[in-house]
């Protein structure tokens, strides 16, 4: 088993963080993992994406041209990377910022208004966690319990943020199951 996930959006959306959390969760579950970040020339507001490869055997190359899954947090990312997703994969669309689909009928398209859900959960800055939880709930690449544990560890030095992020996880999981 090998799953390749591309997280893409603009700088400031927490793309690298959710990729890192997923990689951590996969390592906790005993998988082989590769996490490769890529930044545009600008940090905040520029393009940002990362790939996470999760496998039950050694990973031949961390460089992925055709991921199995795509998590697109903005329109340019969806337009650029949706055509590269392997048939049968998941394309996650942040419908708060993207008002069009992938144009693919050979993938599982999941549209979630992550910004609105994060605002309802208590803080729009948790939109990336809503997104990650919804993707994990749909894909099953790691367990939700492991994901929650790793989010708690990530925010361990900021304990007041843990309840907010757990609310974001619950909301993301719920949104993925509605679709």
C-alpha positions in Angstrom: 0.0 0.0 0.0 1.2 3.5 -0.9 -0.7 6.7 -0.8 0.6 10.0 -2.1 -1.2 13.2 -0.9 -0.6 16.6 -2.2 -1.6 19.6 -0.1 -1.8 22.8 -2.0 -2.9 26.4 -1.4 -1.4 29.8 -0.8 1.1 30.8 1.9 -0.6 31.4 5.3 -3.2 28.7 5.0 -1.3 26.2 7.1 -0.6 23.9 4.2 2.8 22.8 5.5 1.5 22.3 9.0 -1.2 19.9 8.0 1.2 17.9 5.8 3.6 17.7 8.7 0.8 16.5 11.1 -0.4 13.9 8.6 3.2 12.7 8.2 3.6 12.5 12.0 0.4 10.5 12.3 1.4 8.0 9.7 4.8 7.6 11.4 3.0 7.0 14.7 1.1 4.2 13.0 4.3 2.6 11.9 4.2 3.6 8.2 7.1 4.7 6.1 6.7 8.4 5.4 8.2 11.1 3.2 7.2 14.8 3.5 8.5 17.2 0.9 7.6 20.9 1.2 7.6 23.4 -1.7 7.2 27.2 -1.4 6.6 29.8 -4.0 8.8 32.9 -4.0 6.6 34.6 -1.4 5.8 33.0 1.9 2.4 34.5 3.0 0.1 34.8 0.0 2.4 33.0 -2.5 1.9 29.4 -3.6 2.7 26.6 -1.2 2.4 22.9 -1.5 3.7 19.7 0.0 3.5 16.1 -0.7 3.2 13.3 1.9 3.9 9.8 0.9 2.6 7.0 3.2 3.6 3.4 2.6 3.8 0.1 4.2 7.2 -0.6 2.5 10.3 1.6 1.8 9.5 4.6 -0.4 11.4 4.6 -3.6 11.2 8.3 -4.2 9.6 11.1 -2.3 9.1 13.1 -5.5 5.5 12.6 -6.8 4.2 13.7 -10.2 0.9 12.0 -10.0 -0.5 11.9 -6.4 -3.4 9.6 -5.4 -5.0 12.4 -3.5 -5.2 16.2 -3.7 -6.2 18.6 -1.0 -6.8 22.0 -2.8 -7.3 25.0 -0.5 -7.5 27.6 -3.4 -8.6 27.7 -7.0 -5.1 28.0 -8.7 -4.0 24.9 -6.8 -7.1 22.9 -8.0 -6.6 24.1 -11.6 -2.9 23.2 -11.6 -2.9 19.9 -9.7 -6.4 18.2 -10.3 -5.4 16.9 -13.7 -2.4 15.1 -12.2 -4.4 13.0 -9.6 -4.6 9.3 -10.3 -8.0 7.9 -11.1 -9.7 6.5 -8.0 -8.2 9.1 -5.7 -9.8 11.9 -3.6 -9.8 15.5 -4.6 -10.6 17.7 -1.6 -11.9 21.1 -2.5 -12.1 24.1 -0.1 -15.5 25.3 -1.3 -15.1 28.4 0.8 -12.7 29.8 -1.8 -13.3 27.5 -4.8 -16.6 27.7 -6.6 -15.9 25.1 -9.3 -15.2 21.4 -9.4 -12.3 19.4 -10.6 -14.0 18.4 -13.8 -13.1 14.8 -13.1 -15.6 11.9 -12.8 -13.0 9.3 -12.1 -12.2 10.6 -8.6 -14.0 11.0 -5.3 -14.6 14.8 -5.1 -15.1 16.1 -1.6 -16.3 19.8 -1.4 -16.2 21.3 2.1 -16.6 24.9 3.2 -13.7 24.8 5.6 -13.6 28.5 6.5 -17.3 28.7 7.4 -16.9 25.4 9.5 -13.8 26.7 11.2 -15.6 30.0 12.1 -18.5 28.0 13.6 -16.0 25.9 15.5 -14.5 29.1 17.0 -11.7 30.4 14.8 -11.2 30.7 11.1 -7.4 30.0 11.6 -8.4 26.4 12.3 -9.6 26.0 8.7 -6.6 23.9 7.8 -7.4 21.5 10.7 -11.0 21.2 9.5 -9.6 20.4 6.1 -7.1 17.8 7.4 -9.8 16.1 9.5 -12.3 15.9 6.6 -9.6 14.5 4.3 -8.5 11.8 6.8 -12.1 10.9 7.6 -12.8 10.3 3.9 -9.5 8.7 3.0 -8.8 6.6 6.1 -5.0 7.0 5.4 -4.5 7.2 9.2 -7.0 6.7 12.1 -8.8 9.7 13.5 -7.6 8.8 17.0 -3.9 9.0 15.8 -4.6 12.3 14.0 -6.1 13.8 17.2 -3.2 12.6 19.3 -0.7 14.2 16.8 -2.6 17.5 16.7 -2.5 17.6 20.5 1.3 17.0 20.4 1.7 19.7 17.7 -0.1 22.2 19.8 1.3 20.9 23.1 3.2 24.1 23.9 0.0 26.1 23.3 -2.5 24.1 25.4 -5.3 26.8 25.0 -5.4 26.0 21.3 -6.0 22.2 21.8 -9.8 22.5 22.5 -10.3 24.7 19.4 -8.4 22.3 17.2 -10.3 19.3 18.6 -13.6 21.1 17.8 -12.2 21.7 14.3 -11.3 18.0 13.9 -14.9 17.0 15.0 -16.4 19.5 12.6 -14.2 18.3 9.7 -14.9 14.7 10.3 -18.7 15.4 10.4 -18.5 17.4 7.2 -16.7 14.5 5.4 -19.4 12.1 6.4 -22.2 14.3 5.2 -21.0 14.3 1.6 
